[in-house]
Amino acid sequence: MIEININVVFTIINLIVLYLLMKKFLFGPILNVMEQRKNMIDQQFASAKDTEEQAYELKGKYEDALKSAKDESMRIVNAAKDEAKVQAERIVKDANTQAGAMLDKAKADIRTEQENAMKAMESRVAEIALDAASKIMGEKNSSQQDLSLYDQFIKEAGDSNDGNMH
């Protein structure tokens, strides 16, 4: 029959005991450590994925905020341009109004000066006419006669000026 060598049996038993001891004290803890590391790595990947999703979400919010800020700045710039245009038109209108008022005042001043000049000239012409009339008549008339001559002269001079003016 088969001869079994006792050394072989002890070697096999030693190997089985060694295997069981290694399985209990070496392979089990190593497998547990590897499983813990795998779980930790999976958690880190999940955390990284969550962080990446949050980053994309924040990026989207920032892009929306940036677009909103750009739109708001464009709206503010356009509003400022419109306001500037309105103010410019108002300033031009006010300037035109002031210029018109100044022109009207200047015309009124000119008319007043013309009237004053005409009155002064009428007065001076009347004096000259009275002097001339008194020289022609050779004698000095009464003041009542002077005034009537003056009124007649002014009336005639006024009628001739009115005819020339129109």
Stockholm file with secondary structure:
# STOCKHOLM 1.0

chainA/1-166         MIEININVVFTIINLIVLYLLMKKFLFGPILNVMEQRKNMIDQQFASAKDTEEQAYELKGKYEDALKSAKDESMRIVNAAKDEAKVQAERIVKDANTQAGAMLDKAKADIRTEQENAMKAMESRVAEIALDAASKIMGEKNSSQQDLSLYDQFIKEAGDSNDGNMH
#=GR chainA/1-166 SS CCCCCHHHHHHHHHHHHHHHHHIIIIIHHHHHHHHHHHHHHHHHHHHHHHHHHHHHHHHHHHHHHHHHHHHHHHHHHHHHHHHHHHHHHHHHHHHHHHHHHHHHHHHHHHHHHHHHHHHHHHHHHHHHHHHHHHHHHSSCCCHHHHHHHHHHHHHHHHHHHHHHHC
#=GC SS_cons         CCCCCHHHHHHHHHHHHHHHHHIIIIIHHHHHHHHHHHHHHHHHHHHHHHHHHHHHHHHHHHHHHHHHHHHHHHHHHHHHHHHHHHHHHHHHHHHHHHHHHHHHHHHHHHHHHHHHHHHHHHHHHHHHHHHHHHHHHSSCCCHHHHHHHHHHHHHHHHHHHHHHHC
//
